[in-house]
């Protein structure tokens, strides 16, 4: 679910995860692997699927651009 509820953990929601990803790639374009390693450190209790769902969401709304393995801020 995109909109958080009072019963959902924020580390499982794509909005805060997406904010972290955008903040990270805004500073410097990153490889998917490096970005995932940052994600693992920040969100230890969440599942890898949340990372990939967030990447797809950010790409669909036009916030990020993927060129090969490199992710950049649009």
C-alpha positions as CSV (number, residue, x, y, z in Angstrom):
1,X,0.0,0.0,0.0
2,X,1.3,3.4,-0.9
3,X,-0.5,5.5,1.8
4,X,0.7,4.5,5.3
5,X,-1.8,3.6,8.0
6,X,-1.3,3.7,11.7
7,X,-0.9,-0.1,11.7
8,X,1.8,-0.3,9.1
9,X,5.5,0.0,9.8
10,X,7.2,2.9,7.9
11,X,10.1,0.7,6.9
12,X,7.7,-1.4,4.9
13,X,6.2,1.5,3.0
14,X,7.5,2.7,-0.4
15,X,7.1,6.4,0.4
16,X,9.8,6.6,3.1
17,X,12.0,4.1,1.2
18,X,11.6,6.1,-2.0
19,X,12.6,9.3,-0.2
20,X,15.8,7.7,1.0
21,X,16.5,6.4,-2.5
22,X,15.9,9.8,-4.1
23,X,18.0,11.5,-1.5
24,X,20.8,9.1,-2.2
25,X,20.8,9.3,-6.0
26,X,20.3,13.1,-6.0
27,X,23.8,13.5,-4.5
28,X,25.4,11.0,-7.0
29,X,24.1,8.5,-9.5
30,X,24.6,5.0,-8.1
31,X,24.8,1.4,-9.2
32,X,21.8,-0.8,-8.3
33,X,24.0,-2.9,-6.1
34,X,25.5,0.0,-4.2
35,X,22.0,1.5,-3.7
36,X,20.7,-1.9,-2.4
37,X,23.6,-2.1,0.1
38,X,22.7,1.3,1.5
39,X,19.0,0.1,1.6
40,X,20.0,-3.0,3.6
41,X,21.9,-0.9,6.2
42,X,19.0,1.6,6.6
43,X,16.1,-0.9,6.5
44,X,17.4,-4.1,8.2
45,X,13.9,-5.5,9.1
46,X,12.3,-5.1,5.7
47,X,12.2,-7.4,2.7
48,X,14.1,-7.0,-0.6
49,X,10.8,-6.9,-2.5
50,X,10.1,-3.5,-0.9
51,X,13.3,-2.1,-2.5
52,X,12.5,-3.3,-6.0
53,X,8.8,-2.2,-5.7
54,X,10.1,1.2,-4.7
55,X,12.5,1.4,-7.6
56,X,9.7,0.5,-10.0
57,X,7.3,3.0,-8.4
58,X,9.9,5.8,-8.6
59,X,10.6,4.9,-12.3
60,X,6.9,4.9,-13.1
61,X,6.3,8.3,-11.7
62,X,9.4,9.7,-13.5
63,X,11.5,10.4,-10.4
64,X,14.5,8.2,-11.4
65,X,16.0,7.1,-14.6
66,X,17.7,3.7,-15.1
67,X,20.5,3.4,-17.6
68,X,21.9,-0.1,-17.4
69,X,22.8,-0.6,-13.8
70,X,23.1,3.1,-13.0
71,X,20.2,4.9,-11.3
72,X,20.1,8.7,-11.6
73,X,17.7,11.4,-10.4
74,X,15.6,12.9,-13.2
